[in-house]
Amino acid sequence: MLLGSNEYYELNLNEETYRIMAGFGGGLHTEELCGALSGGVAVMGVVFSEEKGYEKDKIKAATKTFVESFKRELNSINCKEIKDVYRKDDIKCSPVVEKGAEILERIIKEYH
């Protein structure tokens, strides 16, 4: 999510950012919170950041909408539950990341 969004939204993220986010994949490596969801929230943090770091009301509302939409459209925010339905050995979690990116784009357009 983060890599594709970096290119798509021209976020200019560096390698350090990817290292910071390394622990979020695979549902925090515990199959809990979906990595596509947490990556999308990280992207919104960058997109909605201002000079002082963030606009609290905007990021709060956008995050809430993103999480609710993600949960509604994928029927969960839990990595294991989502993997059981969508993950395939050959394409891994690509369908989840793609769906998450679609939701993310809608939310960014709505709130930006």
C-alpha positions in Angstrom: 0.0 0.0 0.0 2.7 2.4 1.0 5.0 1.8 -2.0 2.2 2.1 -4.5 0.7 5.2 -2.8 4.1 6.8 -2.7 4.4 6.7 -6.4 0.7 7.4 -7.2 0.3 10.4 -4.8 4.0 11.6 -5.3 4.6 11.5 -1.5 8.4 11.5 -1.8 8.8 9.0 1.0 12.3 7.7 1.6 13.7 4.3 2.6 13.6 5.3 6.3 9.8 5.6 6.0 9.6 2.0 4.6 11.8 0.8 7.5 9.5 2.5 10.0 6.5 0.7 8.5 8.1 -2.7 8.2 6.5 -4.0 11.4 3.0 -3.3 10.1 2.8 -6.0 7.4 1.1 -9.4 7.9 -1.3 -7.9 10.4 1.5 -6.6 12.6 3.1 -10.0 12.0 0.4 -11.5 14.2 -2.4 -11.7 11.6 -4.3 -9.0 13.6 -4.8 -5.6 12.0 -4.6 -5.8 8.2 -1.4 -4.3 6.8 -3.3 -2.7 3.9 -5.5 -0.9 6.3 -2.6 0.3 8.5 -0.6 1.3 5.4 -3.6 3.3 4.1 -3.8 5.1 7.4 -0.1 6.0 7.2 -0.6 7.3 3.7 -3.4 9.5 4.9 -1.2 10.9 7.6 1.3 12.0 4.9 -1.4 13.3 2.5 -3.2 15.3 5.2 -0.2 16.6 7.0 0.4 20.3 7.3 3.4 22.3 8.5 2.5 21.5 12.1 2.2 17.8 11.4 -1.5 17.2 11.0 -5.0 18.6 10.9 -6.5 16.7 13.7 -10.2 17.0 12.7 -9.6 16.1 9.1 -7.3 13.1 9.7 -9.6 11.8 12.5 -12.7 11.9 10.2 -10.9 10.5 7.2 -9.4 7.7 9.2 -12.7 6.8 10.8 -14.4 6.8 7.3 -11.5 4.7 5.8 -11.6 2.1 8.6 -15.4 1.8 8.4 -15.4 1.6 4.6 -12.6 -1.0 4.6 -14.5 -3.1 7.2 -17.8 -2.9 5.3 -16.3 -3.7 1.9 -13.9 -6.5 3.0 -16.1 -7.7 5.9 -13.3 -7.3 8.4 -10.1 -5.4 9.4 -8.5 -8.6 10.8 -5.6 -9.9 8.7 -6.4 -13.6 9.2 -10.0 -13.3 8.4 -9.3 -11.3 5.3 -6.5 -13.7 4.2 -8.8 -16.7 4.6 -11.1 -15.1 2.0 -8.8 -13.2 -0.4 -5.2 -14.4 -0.2 -3.9 -16.7 -2.9 -0.4 -18.2 -2.9 0.4 -16.8 -6.4 -0.8 -13.3 -5.9 -0.6 -13.1 -2.1 -2.8 -10.2 -0.8 -2.9 -8.2 -4.0 -6.7 -8.2 -4.1 -6.8 -6.7 -0.6 -4.2 -4.1 -1.3 -6.0 -3.1 -4.6 -9.4 -2.9 -2.8 -7.8 -0.9 0.0 -6.2 1.5 -2.5 -9.6 2.0 -4.2 -11.1 2.9 -0.8 -8.2 5.1 0.1 -8.5 7.0 -3.1 -12.2 7.7 -2.5 -11.5 8.9 1.0 -8.6 11.1 0.0 -10.8 12.7 -2.7 -13.6 13.2 -0.2 -11.5 14.8 2.5 -8.7 16.6 0.5 
